[in-house]
Amino acid sequence: MATTEEPRWTLITGASSGIGAELARTFAARGYPLVLTARREERLEDLGAEIRQAHGVPVEVMALDLEDREAPRDLHEMLRERGIVVHTLVNNAGFGLRGYFASLPHDKQLAMIDLNVTALTSLSRLMLPGMIERRQGGILNVASIAAFQAGPYMAVYYATKAFVLSLSEALHDEAKPHGVTVTALCPGPTESEFSETAGLKDSWLFRSGVMSSTEVARVGVDGYEAGRAIVIPGAKNRVGAIGAKFAPRFVSRRIAGLLQGMR
C-alpha cells in the first residue's frame, strides 16, 4: 500500500461497540488517527479518550445516524470543515434481524437496507474519488460469511451482505490500478452486540466457535493492509464460505435456515 507523510485518517462507522470499536483500537495501534462515528455519542467519546491515552493518536468523534440518507453527505461536509482527508474508510455500521420476512417490521427491514447498503454505498462514492486522485488509501467494508448464500429467516440481512461483498470485489479491481485497496471483511459469528440485536443469541450459529471482535479486527486490518480483496477470519468460516460456493444452492440455503434456529 502506498505510504505518505500526510495523516492516515481512518473513518470508522458503527464504531461505538463490537467489531467497530476493535477496528478502531487496531488501526490506532498501527498509528492511524481516527474519526469515529455512530449514534451513541457518549460511547464514542469514551472510546476516543481510551484510544488517545493508549496510543497517542488524534481521535475525532462525529455522532450521526447513518440510517438517515442525508447523513453520509453531512458527514462528508463535517470532515471537509475540519480539514480531515480520509485515507481509509471503514464501513462497519450495520445490523441484522432474525425472523420471517413477511412478519418482521416493514420499516426496520428498510432501515437495514438504508444502513447496510445505502449508507455504505454513499460513503464509498463520496470518499473513493479522492483516494484515487491521491493514489493511496482505501476502503474496508465489513460484510459477512452470510454474503456467500441466501439466508432464510434473515433474508434481508443476507441479501445486504451479498451486495456489500459484490460491490467490494468490483471496486477492488477498479481501484487497484490507482494504488487504492478495497477489501471485504467477511466474519462469521463474533462476540458483539450484533447477536442480541438480531435475536440470534439462542441460535446454533452462536452456540460454538464464536470469534472475538479483537481477533476479527486484527485479521481484517492485516488483510486490508496486505491489499486483499476478501478476508474471511477463522478456518471454520473459510470452510463454510467454500462449502456455500460449491454446494447446490438449495443445500446451502437450507443449512443457513437451520442455523438461524427458526425450525
Kinemage of the C-alpha trace (Angstrom):
@kinemage 1
@onewidth
@group {chain A} dominant
@subgroup {mainchain}
@vectorlist {calphas} color= white
{ca met a 1} P 0.000 0.000 0.000
{ca ala a 2} L 1.250 3.483 -0.808
{ca thr a 3} L 2.846 5.456 2.026
{ca thr a 4} L 2.605 9.160 2.728
{ca glu a 5} L 3.693 11.692 5.308
{ca glu a 6} L 0.150 13.031 5.465
{ca pro a 7} L -2.009 11.794 8.387
{ca arg a 8} L -3.651 8.483 7.526
{ca trp a 9} L -7.056 9.475 8.887
{ca thr a 10} L -9.301 6.437 9.222
{ca leu a 11} L -13.058 6.927 9.341
{ca ile a 12} L -14.887 4.079 11.090
{ca thr a 13} L -18.679 3.841 11.081
{ca gly a 14} L -20.531 1.898 13.750
{ca ala a 15} L -17.518 2.432 15.995
{ca ser a 16} L -19.258 2.516 19.365
{ca ser a 17} L -19.064 -1.232 20.112
{ca gly a 18} L -18.161 -4.712 18.885
{ca ile a 19} L -16.100 -5.115 15.722
{ca gly a 20} L -16.198 -1.380 15.035
{ca ala a 21} L -14.637 -0.479 18.380
{ca glu a 22} L -11.975 -3.169 17.972
{ca leu a 23} L -11.186 -1.965 14.454
{ca ala a 24} L -10.685 1.486 15.948
{ca arg a 25} L -8.266 0.124 18.551
{ca thr a 26} L -6.411 -1.915 15.913
{ca phe a 27} L -5.963 0.950 13.462
{ca ala a 28} L -4.934 3.288 16.297
{ca ala a 29} L -2.300 0.808 17.492
{ca arg a 30} L -0.808 0.999 13.988
{ca gly a 31} L -0.612 4.781 14.069
{ca tyr a 32} L -3.740 5.776 12.183
{ca pro a 33} L -5.556 8.872 13.520
{ca leu a 34} L -9.281 8.196 13.752
{ca val a 35} L -12.688 9.626 13.028
{ca leu a 36} L -15.312 7.643 14.926
{ca thr a 37} L -18.976 7.801 14.040
{ca ala a 38} L -22.106 6.086 15.360
{ca arg a 39} L -25.343 7.172 17.011
{ca arg a 40} L -24.163 6.821 20.617
{ca glu a 41} L -22.008 9.891 21.216
{ca glu a 42} L -21.183 9.124 24.858
{ca arg a 43} L -19.765 5.715 23.945
{ca leu a 44} L -17.750 7.253 21.125
{ca glu a 45} L -16.312 9.880 23.451
{ca asp a 46} L -15.337 7.202 25.983
{ca leu a 47} L -13.668 5.121 23.285
{ca gly a 48} L -11.915 8.167 21.873
{ca ala a 49} L -10.493 9.071 25.294
{ca glu a 50} L -9.294 5.498 25.817
{ca ile a 51} L -7.569 5.388 22.424
{ca arg a 52} L -5.904 8.789 22.801
{ca gln a 53} L -4.436 7.690 26.124
{ca ala a 54} L -3.393 4.225 24.952
{ca his a 55} L -1.989 5.059 21.524
{ca gly a 56} L -1.408 8.817 21.398
{ca val a 57} L -3.215 9.342 18.098
{ca pro a 58} L -5.743 12.088 17.314
{ca val a 59} L -9.367 10.958 17.554
{ca glu a 60} L -12.350 12.948 16.281
{ca val a 61} L -15.916 11.996 17.199
{ca met a 62} L -18.891 12.710 14.929
{ca ala a 63} L -22.200 11.295 16.177
{ca leu a 64} L -24.625 10.589 13.319
{ca asp a 65} L -27.413 8.179 12.426
{ca leu a 66} L -26.430 6.717 9.071
{ca glu a 67} L -29.913 5.307 8.536
{ca asp a 68} L -30.730 8.889 7.539
{ca arg a 69} L -29.999 9.106 3.815
{ca glu a 70} L -28.621 12.630 4.185
{ca ala a 71} L -26.151 11.586 6.893
{ca pro a 72} L -23.298 10.444 4.588
{ca arg a 73} L -23.243 13.835 2.840
{ca asp a 74} L -23.494 15.580 6.216
{ca leu a 75} L -20.532 13.553 7.452
{ca his a 76} L -18.543 14.335 4.306
{ca glu a 77} L -19.169 18.053 4.854
{ca met a 78} L -18.192 17.837 8.535
{ca leu a 79} L -14.895 16.241 7.522
{ca arg a 80} L -14.280 18.986 4.964
{ca glu a 81} L -14.969 21.677 7.556
{ca arg a 82} L -12.444 20.129 9.941
{ca gly a 83} L -9.835 19.760 7.206
{ca ile a 84} L -9.737 15.976 7.514
{ca val a 85} L -8.743 13.999 4.421
{ca val a 86} L -9.804 10.379 4.790
{ca his a 87} L -7.088 7.852 3.954
{ca thr a 88} L -9.087 4.753 4.953
{ca leu a 89} L -12.855 4.387 5.102
{ca val a 90} L -14.156 1.538 7.258
{ca asn a 91} L -17.825 0.823 6.554
{ca asn a 92} L -18.738 -1.214 9.609
{ca ala a 93} L -22.164 0.161 10.600
{ca gly a 94} L -24.960 -2.351 10.112
{ca phe a 95} L -27.444 -4.618 11.820
{ca gly a 96} L -29.469 -7.769 11.236
{ca leu a 97} L -32.855 -9.152 12.258
{ca arg a 98} L -33.957 -12.766 12.587
{ca gly a 99} L -37.494 -13.765 11.705
{ca tyr a 100} L -39.904 -14.336 8.845
{ca phe a 101} L -39.632 -11.730 6.098
{ca ala a 102} L -43.432 -11.436 5.975
{ca ser a 103} L -43.615 -10.794 9.726
{ca leu a 104} L -40.604 -8.637 10.591
{ca pro a 105} L -41.385 -4.911 10.779
{ca his a 106} L -41.509 -3.330 7.346
{ca asp a 107} L -39.775 -0.121 8.456
{ca lys a 108} L -36.961 -1.961 10.256
{ca gln a 109} L -36.175 -4.023 7.177
{ca leu a 110} L -35.975 -0.898 5.024
{ca ala a 111} L -33.804 0.745 7.694
{ca met a 112} L -31.483 -2.268 7.460
{ca ile a 113} L -31.085 -1.659 3.738
{ca asp a 114} L -30.530 2.055 4.321
{ca leu a 115} L -27.724 1.365 6.801
{ca asn a 116} L -26.131 -1.818 5.455
{ca val a 117} L -26.317 -0.873 1.761
{ca thr a 118} L -27.249 2.741 1.050
{ca ala a 119} L -25.012 4.456 3.613
{ca leu a 120} L -22.076 2.192 2.733
{ca thr a 121} L -22.506 2.867 -0.979
{ca ser a 122} L -22.878 6.600 -0.472
{ca leu a 123} L -19.812 6.940 1.741
{ca ser a 124} L -17.756 4.813 -0.643
{ca arg a 125} L -18.796 7.002 -3.586
{ca leu a 126} L -18.010 10.186 -1.658
{ca met a 127} L -14.565 9.040 -0.481
{ca leu a 128} L -13.172 6.900 -3.300
{ca pro a 129} L -12.554 9.627 -5.918
{ca gly a 130} L -10.165 11.485 -3.597
{ca met a 131} L -8.317 8.264 -2.780
{ca ile a 132} L -7.894 7.531 -6.478
{ca glu a 133} L -6.709 11.090 -7.153
{ca arg a 134} L -4.142 10.828 -4.330
{ca arg a 135} L -3.283 7.236 -5.330
{ca gln a 136} L -3.352 5.997 -1.752
{ca gly a 137} L -5.608 4.623 0.952
{ca gly a 138} L -8.685 2.506 0.571
{ca ile a 139} L -11.930 1.107 1.892
{ca leu a 140} L -12.559 -1.757 4.308
{ca asn a 141} L -16.176 -2.912 4.061
{ca val a 142} L -17.481 -5.217 6.771
{ca ala a 143} L -19.575 -7.857 5.035
{ca ser a 144} L -20.192 -11.340 6.489
{ca ile a 145} L -19.963 -15.009 5.623
{ca ala a 146} L -23.716 -14.527 5.155
{ca ala a 147} L -22.744 -12.927 1.835
{ca phe a 148} L -21.997 -16.321 0.297
{ca gln a 149} L -25.518 -17.795 0.387
{ca ala a 150} L -29.179 -16.935 0.774
{ca gly a 151} L -30.419 -16.871 4.371
{ca pro a 152} L -33.968 -17.902 5.183
{ca tyr a 153} L -35.225 -16.163 8.348
{ca met a 154} L -32.628 -13.429 7.857
{ca ala a 155} L -33.447 -12.794 4.219
{ca val a 156} L -32.782 -9.058 4.026
{ca tyr a 157} L -29.613 -9.178 6.128
{ca tyr a 158} L -28.067 -11.907 3.978
{ca ala a 159} L -29.058 -10.013 0.835
{ca thr a 160} L -27.455 -6.795 2.070
{ca lys a 161} L -24.192 -8.567 2.818
{ca ala a 162} L -24.190 -10.209 -0.614
{ca phe a 163} L -24.439 -6.692 -2.037
{ca val a 164} L -21.531 -5.499 0.109
{ca leu a 165} L -19.317 -8.384 -0.998
{ca ser a 166} L -20.167 -7.972 -4.682
{ca leu a 167} L -19.637 -4.216 -4.607
{ca ser a 168} L -16.352 -4.557 -2.729
{ca glu a 169} L -14.956 -7.108 -5.158
{ca ala a 170} L -15.846 -4.937 -8.146
{ca leu a 171} L -14.369 -1.807 -6.568
{ca his a 172} L -11.238 -3.734 -5.626
{ca asp a 173} L -10.489 -4.331 -9.302
{ca glu a 174} L -11.467 -0.788 -10.320
{ca ala a 175} L -9.337 0.880 -7.645
{ca lys a 176} L -6.269 -1.367 -7.595
{ca pro a 177} L -4.594 0.148 -10.704
{ca his a 178} L -4.716 3.517 -8.926
{ca gly a 179} L -2.898 2.313 -5.816
{ca val a 180} L -6.105 2.076 -3.765
{ca thr a 181} L -7.284 -1.037 -1.889
{ca val a 182} L -10.894 -2.120 -1.381
{ca thr a 183} L -11.346 -5.086 0.944
{ca ala a 184} L -14.408 -7.018 2.094
{ca leu a 185} L -14.098 -8.401 5.624
{ca cys a 186} L -16.418 -11.390 5.993
{ca pro a 187} L -16.575 -12.536 9.619
{ca gly a 188} L -18.697 -15.351 10.933
{ca pro a 189} L -20.325 -15.392 14.385
{ca thr a 190} L -18.491 -12.847 16.526
{ca glu a 191} L -18.712 -11.679 20.122
{ca ser a 192} L -20.556 -8.360 19.814
{ca glu a 193} L -23.950 -6.728 20.294
{ca phe a 194} L -24.980 -7.976 16.856
{ca ser a 195} L -26.330 -11.306 18.076
{ca glu a 196} L -28.558 -9.665 20.685
{ca thr a 197} L -29.883 -7.036 18.265
{ca ala a 198} L -30.537 -9.674 15.622
{ca gly a 199} L -32.193 -12.092 18.059
{ca leu a 200} L -29.570 -14.760 17.417
{ca lys a 201} L -28.158 -15.451 20.883
{ca asp a 202} L -30.054 -18.761 21.144
{ca ser a 203} L -29.342 -19.902 17.567
{ca trp a 204} L -26.965 -22.665 16.505
{ca leu a 205} L -24.744 -20.016 14.899
{ca phe a 206} L -23.746 -18.581 18.273
{ca arg a 207} L -23.523 -21.764 20.342
{ca ser a 208} L -19.937 -22.652 19.429
{ca gly a 209} L -16.912 -21.342 17.620
{ca val a 210} L -17.659 -17.665 18.143
{ca met a 211} L -14.634 -15.472 17.403
{ca ser a 212} L -13.645 -12.442 19.443
{ca ser a 213} L -14.110 -8.980 17.966
{ca thr a 214} L -10.433 -8.336 18.693
{ca glu a 215} L -9.276 -11.233 16.514
{ca val a 216} L -11.706 -10.386 13.709
{ca ala a 217} L -10.439 -6.803 13.682
{ca arg a 218} L -6.792 -7.840 13.639
{ca val a 219} L -7.287 -10.268 10.759
{ca gly a 220} L -9.350 -7.697 8.869
{ca val a 221} L -6.779 -4.917 9.159
{ca asp a 222} L -3.960 -7.330 8.275
{ca gly a 223} L -5.815 -8.336 5.118
{ca tyr a 224} L -6.617 -4.754 4.166
{ca glu a 225} L -3.011 -3.643 4.631
{ca ala a 226} L -1.910 -6.618 2.525
{ca gly a 227} L -4.182 -5.434 -0.295
{ca arg a 228} L -6.527 -8.431 -0.296
{ca ala a 229} L -9.974 -8.316 -1.891
{ca ile a 230} L -11.700 -10.696 0.550
{ca val a 231} L -10.756 -11.574 4.129
{ca ile a 232} L -12.555 -14.376 5.998
{ca pro a 233} L -11.363 -14.703 9.605
{ca gly a 234} L -11.246 -18.213 11.074
{ca ala a 235} L -10.694 -21.595 9.446
{ca lys a 236} L -14.259 -22.757 10.126
{ca asn a 237} L -15.676 -19.693 8.452
{ca arg a 238} L -13.435 -20.144 5.411
{ca val a 239} L -14.580 -23.744 5.063
{ca gly a 240} L -18.199 -22.610 5.358
{ca ala a 241} L -17.756 -19.978 2.651
{ca ile a 242} L -16.118 -22.502 0.305
{ca gly a 243} L -18.862 -25.025 1.035
{ca ala a 244} L -21.559 -22.478 0.254
{ca lys a 245} L -19.839 -21.701 -3.043
{ca phe a 246} L -19.656 -25.282 -4.273
{ca ala a 247} L -22.716 -26.894 -2.679
{ca pro a 248} L -26.036 -26.811 -4.557
{ca arg a 249} L -27.786 -23.588 -3.624
{ca phe a 250} L -30.802 -25.373 -2.180
{ca val a 251} L -28.461 -27.170 0.227
{ca ser a 252} L -26.605 -24.045 1.375
{ca arg a 253} L -29.788 -22.058 1.960
{ca arg a 254} L -31.418 -24.915 3.912
{ca ile a 255} L -28.345 -25.165 6.128
{ca ala a 256} L -28.409 -21.387 6.647
{ca gly a 257} L -32.085 -21.582 7.622
{ca leu a 258} L -31.421 -24.359 10.109
{ca leu a 259} L -28.557 -22.426 11.680
{ca gln a 260} L -30.878 -19.490 12.241
{ca gly a 261} L -32.840 -21.819 14.507
{ca met a 262} L -36.356 -20.925 13.365
{ca arg a 263} L -37.422 -24.539 12.777
